[in-house]
Amino acid sequence: MWFKLAKRSRGWLGNIVLLVLIYWAVQAYQGRDAPDAGPAPPIEATDMQGAPISLENYRGQPTLLYFWATWCHVCALTRNSIDNIAQDHQVITIASQSGSDGAIQAYLKEHDFRATVINDSDNHLSREYGVKAFPTLFVLNAKGEIDDVEIGLSSEAGIRFRLWQAEN
Protein backbone atom coordinates (compact mmCIF):
# COMPACT_ATOMS: atom_id res chain seq x y z
CA MET A 1 0.00 0.00 0.00
CA TRP A 2 2.66 2.54 1.03
CA PHE A 3 4.82 1.55 -1.90
CA LYS A 4 2.01 2.29 -4.37
CA LEU A 5 1.26 5.60 -2.66
CA ALA A 6 4.92 6.61 -2.72
CA LYS A 7 5.22 5.64 -6.39
CA ARG A 8 2.07 7.58 -7.29
CA SER A 9 3.27 10.62 -5.29
CA ARG A 10 6.54 10.67 -7.22
CA GLY A 11 4.52 10.76 -10.43
CA TRP A 12 2.46 13.69 -9.18
CA LEU A 13 5.54 15.47 -7.96
CA GLY A 14 7.20 14.99 -11.34
CA ASN A 15 4.13 16.43 -13.07
CA ILE A 16 4.04 19.42 -10.73
CA VAL A 17 7.74 20.12 -11.30
CA LEU A 18 7.20 19.84 -15.06
CA LEU A 19 4.26 22.29 -14.94
CA VAL A 20 6.29 24.78 -12.87
CA LEU A 21 9.18 24.56 -15.34
CA ILE A 22 6.80 25.08 -18.28
CA TYR A 23 5.23 28.07 -16.49
CA TRP A 24 8.65 29.66 -15.91
CA ALA A 25 9.67 29.00 -19.51
CA VAL A 26 6.49 30.68 -20.81
CA GLN A 27 7.05 33.61 -18.42
CA ALA A 28 10.63 34.00 -19.64
CA TYR A 29 9.54 33.86 -23.27
CA GLN A 30 6.76 36.42 -22.80
CA GLY A 31 9.09 38.75 -20.92
CA ARG A 32 12.05 38.36 -23.26
CA ASP A 33 11.89 41.98 -24.48
CA ALA A 34 10.85 43.57 -21.18
CA PRO A 35 13.56 45.46 -19.33
CA ASP A 36 14.08 43.83 -15.95
CA ALA A 37 16.45 46.34 -14.37
CA GLY A 38 17.73 49.88 -14.77
CA PRO A 39 15.84 53.09 -15.37
CA ALA A 40 12.24 52.73 -16.51
CA PRO A 41 11.55 54.12 -19.99
CA PRO A 42 9.97 57.59 -19.71
CA ILE A 43 6.22 58.07 -19.79
CA GLU A 44 4.75 61.37 -20.92
CA ALA A 45 1.03 60.95 -21.55
CA THR A 46 -2.45 62.10 -20.66
CA ASP A 47 -4.70 60.00 -18.46
CA MET A 48 -8.37 59.29 -19.15
CA GLN A 49 -9.38 62.41 -17.18
CA GLY A 50 -7.17 64.61 -19.35
CA ALA A 51 -4.47 65.12 -16.70
CA PRO A 52 -0.84 65.03 -17.82
CA ILE A 53 1.17 62.05 -16.55
CA SER A 54 4.93 62.12 -16.33
CA LEU A 55 6.75 59.21 -14.75
CA GLU A 56 9.29 61.73 -13.41
CA ASN A 57 6.58 63.07 -11.08
CA TYR A 58 6.22 59.63 -9.46
CA ARG A 59 9.76 59.43 -8.11
CA GLY A 60 10.33 59.30 -4.37
CA GLN A 61 8.04 56.32 -3.73
CA PRO A 62 7.63 52.90 -5.32
CA THR A 63 5.30 52.94 -8.31
CA LEU A 64 3.34 50.18 -9.97
CA LEU A 65 3.01 50.27 -13.76
CA TYR A 66 0.25 47.92 -14.83
CA PHE A 67 -0.23 47.04 -18.52
CA TRP A 68 -3.63 45.52 -19.22
CA ALA A 69 -6.38 45.23 -21.85
CA THR A 70 -10.15 45.39 -21.64
CA TRP A 71 -10.47 42.05 -23.47
CA CYS A 72 -7.97 40.25 -21.20
CA HIS A 73 -9.70 37.73 -18.89
CA VAL A 74 -6.69 37.43 -16.57
CA CYS A 75 -6.60 41.23 -16.29
CA ALA A 76 -10.22 41.14 -15.15
CA LEU A 77 -9.20 38.79 -12.33
CA THR A 78 -6.63 41.30 -11.04
CA ARG A 79 -8.60 44.50 -11.71
CA ASN A 80 -10.00 44.87 -8.18
CA SER A 81 -6.60 44.17 -6.62
CA ILE A 82 -4.98 46.88 -8.73
CA ASP A 83 -7.74 49.33 -7.84
CA ASN A 84 -7.31 48.51 -4.13
CA ILE A 85 -3.54 48.97 -4.32
CA ALA A 86 -4.04 52.34 -6.06
CA GLN A 87 -5.81 53.60 -2.94
CA ASP A 88 -2.54 53.64 -0.98
CA HIS A 89 0.30 53.31 -3.53
CA GLN A 90 1.33 55.12 -6.68
CA VAL A 91 -0.20 53.20 -9.59
CA ILE A 92 -0.33 53.98 -13.28
CA THR A 93 -2.31 51.59 -15.43
CA ILE A 94 -1.86 51.44 -19.19
CA ALA A 95 -4.76 50.10 -21.25
CA SER A 96 -3.26 48.59 -24.40
CA GLN A 97 -5.06 47.37 -27.51
CA SER A 98 -8.35 48.36 -25.89
CA GLY A 99 -9.96 50.76 -28.34
CA SER A 100 -10.99 54.38 -28.17
CA ASP A 101 -11.05 56.64 -25.14
CA GLY A 102 -14.83 56.28 -25.12
CA ALA A 103 -14.67 52.48 -25.08
CA ILE A 104 -12.19 52.51 -22.21
CA GLN A 105 -14.23 55.13 -20.30
CA ALA A 106 -17.29 52.87 -20.62
CA TYR A 107 -15.26 49.90 -19.35
CA LEU A 108 -13.93 51.89 -16.39
CA LYS A 109 -17.42 53.06 -15.47
CA GLU A 110 -18.94 49.59 -15.84
CA HIS A 111 -16.32 48.08 -13.52
CA ASP A 112 -15.99 51.08 -11.16
CA PHE A 113 -12.24 51.19 -11.80
CA ARG A 114 -10.72 54.33 -10.25
CA ALA A 115 -6.96 53.92 -10.75
CA THR A 116 -5.09 56.25 -13.11
CA VAL A 117 -5.45 54.94 -16.67
CA ILE A 118 -3.57 55.87 -19.83
CA ASN A 119 -4.97 54.73 -23.18
CA ASP A 120 -2.02 53.29 -25.08
CA SER A 121 -4.05 53.20 -28.30
CA ASP A 122 -1.00 53.12 -30.58
CA ASN A 123 0.86 50.61 -28.31
CA HIS A 124 3.79 53.01 -28.03
CA LEU A 125 4.24 52.44 -24.29
CA SER A 126 3.75 48.68 -24.62
CA ARG A 127 6.53 48.57 -27.21
CA GLU A 128 8.81 50.78 -25.09
CA TYR A 129 8.40 48.40 -22.18
CA GLY A 130 8.60 45.24 -24.30
CA VAL A 131 5.15 44.07 -23.23
CA LYS A 132 4.09 40.94 -25.14
CA ALA A 133 1.39 39.57 -22.82
CA PHE A 134 -1.25 40.93 -20.47
CA PRO A 135 -1.29 41.69 -17.69
CA THR A 136 2.30 42.78 -17.19
CA LEU A 137 3.34 44.77 -14.17
CA PHE A 138 6.50 46.67 -13.42
CA VAL A 139 7.42 47.69 -9.89
CA LEU A 140 9.60 50.79 -9.90
CA ASN A 141 11.63 51.84 -6.89
CA ALA A 142 11.79 55.41 -5.55
CA LYS A 143 14.55 56.26 -8.06
CA GLY A 144 12.38 55.28 -11.03
CA GLU A 145 14.32 52.07 -11.68
CA ILE A 146 12.68 48.76 -12.52
CA ASP A 147 12.77 46.62 -9.41
CA ASP A 148 10.54 43.74 -10.53
CA VAL A 149 8.56 42.53 -13.54
CA GLU A 150 5.66 40.09 -13.39
CA ILE A 151 3.65 38.70 -16.29
CA GLY A 152 0.28 37.09 -15.78
CA LEU A 153 -1.83 36.57 -12.71
CA SER A 154 -0.54 38.11 -9.47
CA SER A 155 -2.20 38.27 -6.09
CA GLU A 156 -2.85 41.54 -4.32
CA ALA A 157 -0.65 40.39 -1.44
CA GLY A 158 2.15 39.50 -3.86
CA ILE A 159 2.01 42.88 -5.57
CA ARG A 160 1.94 44.70 -2.23
CA PHE A 161 4.95 42.65 -1.11
CA ARG A 162 6.85 43.64 -4.27
CA LEU A 163 6.04 47.31 -3.65
CA TRP A 164 7.19 46.94 -0.04
CA GLN A 165 10.45 45.36 -1.23
CA ALA A 166 11.00 48.25 -3.65
CA GLU A 167 10.59 50.64 -0.74
CA ASN A 168 13.25 48.96 1.40
LUMSE-98353 format. One record per residue (C-alpha): x, y, z. Coordinates in steps of 0.5 Angstrom, whole numbers. Example, Ala and Ser with C-alpha at 12.3 -4.5 7.8 and 13.67 -1.06 7.14 Angstrom:
% LUMSE-98353
east=25; north=-9; up=16
east=27; north=-2; up=14
***
This chain:
% LUMSE-98353
east=0; north=0; up=0
east=5; north=5; up=2
east=10; north=3; up=-4
east=4; north=5; up=-9
east=3; north=11; up=-5
east=10; north=13; up=-5
east=10; north=11; up=-13
east=4; north=15; up=-15
east=7; north=21; up=-11
east=13; north=21; up=-14
east=9; north=22; up=-21
east=5; north=27; up=-18
east=11; north=31; up=-16
east=14; north=30; up=-23
east=8; north=33; up=-26
east=8; north=39; up=-21
east=15; north=40; up=-23
east=14; north=40; up=-30
east=9; north=45; up=-30
east=13; north=50; up=-26
east=18; north=49; up=-31
east=14; north=50; up=-37
east=10; north=56; up=-33
east=17; north=59; up=-32
east=19; north=58; up=-39
east=13; north=61; up=-42
east=14; north=67; up=-37
east=21; north=68; up=-39
east=19; north=68; up=-47
east=14; north=73; up=-46
east=18; north=77; up=-42
east=24; north=77; up=-47
east=24; north=84; up=-49
east=22; north=87; up=-42
east=27; north=91; up=-39
east=28; north=88; up=-32
east=33; north=93; up=-29
east=35; north=100; up=-30
east=32; north=106; up=-31
east=24; north=105; up=-33
east=23; north=108; up=-40
east=20; north=115; up=-39
east=12; north=116; up=-40
east=10; north=123; up=-42
east=2; north=122; up=-43
east=-5; north=124; up=-41
east=-9; north=120; up=-37
east=-17; north=119; up=-38
east=-19; north=125; up=-34
east=-14; north=129; up=-39
east=-9; north=130; up=-33
east=-2; north=130; up=-36
east=2; north=124; up=-33
east=10; north=124; up=-33
east=14; north=118; up=-30
east=19; north=123; up=-27
east=13; north=126; up=-22
east=12; north=119; up=-19
east=20; north=119; up=-16
east=21; north=119; up=-9
east=16; north=113; up=-7
east=15; north=106; up=-11
east=11; north=106; up=-17
east=7; north=100; up=-20
east=6; north=101; up=-28
east=0; north=96; up=-30
east=0; north=94; up=-37
east=-7; north=91; up=-38
east=-13; north=90; up=-44
east=-20; north=91; up=-43
east=-21; north=84; up=-47
east=-16; north=80; up=-42
east=-19; north=75; up=-38
east=-13; north=75; up=-33
east=-13; north=82; up=-33
east=-20; north=82; up=-30
east=-18; north=78; up=-25
east=-13; north=83; up=-22
east=-17; north=89; up=-23
east=-20; north=90; up=-16
east=-13; north=88; up=-13
east=-10; north=94; up=-17
east=-15; north=99; up=-16
east=-15; north=97; up=-8
east=-7; north=98; up=-9
east=-8; north=105; up=-12
east=-12; north=107; up=-6
east=-5; north=107; up=-2
east=1; north=107; up=-7
east=3; north=110; up=-13
east=0; north=106; up=-19
east=-1; north=108; up=-27
east=-5; north=103; up=-31
east=-4; north=103; up=-38
east=-10; north=100; up=-43
east=-7; north=97; up=-49
east=-10; north=95; up=-55
east=-17; north=97; up=-52
east=-20; north=102; up=-57
east=-22; north=109; up=-56
east=-22; north=113; up=-50
east=-30; north=113; up=-50
east=-29; north=105; up=-50
east=-24; north=105; up=-44
east=-28; north=110; up=-41
east=-35; north=106; up=-41
east=-31; north=100; up=-39
east=-28; north=104; up=-33
east=-35; north=106; up=-31
east=-38; north=99; up=-32
east=-33; north=96; up=-27
east=-32; north=102; up=-22
east=-24; north=102; up=-24
east=-21; north=109; up=-21
east=-14; north=108; up=-21
east=-10; north=112; up=-26
east=-11; north=110; up=-33
east=-7; north=112; up=-40
east=-10; north=109; up=-46
east=-4; north=107; up=-50
east=-8; north=106; up=-57
east=-2; north=106; up=-61
east=2; north=101; up=-57
east=8; north=106; up=-56
east=8; north=105; up=-49
east=8; north=97; up=-49
east=13; north=97; up=-54
east=18; north=102; up=-50
east=17; north=97; up=-44
east=17; north=90; up=-49
east=10; north=88; up=-46
east=8; north=82; up=-50
east=3; north=79; up=-46
east=-3; north=82; up=-41
east=-3; north=83; up=-35
east=5; north=86; up=-34
east=7; north=90; up=-28
east=13; north=93; up=-27
east=15; north=95; up=-20
east=19; north=102; up=-20
east=23; north=104; up=-14
east=24; north=111; up=-11
east=29; north=113; up=-16
east=25; north=111; up=-22
east=29; north=104; up=-23
east=25; north=98; up=-25
east=26; north=93; up=-19
east=21; north=87; up=-21
east=17; north=85; up=-27
east=11; north=80; up=-27
east=7; north=77; up=-33
east=1; north=74; up=-32
east=-4; north=73; up=-25
east=-1; north=76; up=-19
east=-4; north=77; up=-12
east=-6; north=83; up=-9
east=-1; north=81; up=-3
east=4; north=79; up=-8
east=4; north=86; up=-11
east=4; north=89; up=-4
east=10; north=85; up=-2
east=14; north=87; up=-9
east=12; north=95; up=-7
east=14; north=94; up=0
east=21; north=91; up=-2
east=22; north=96; up=-7
east=21; north=101; up=-1
east=27; north=98; up=3
***
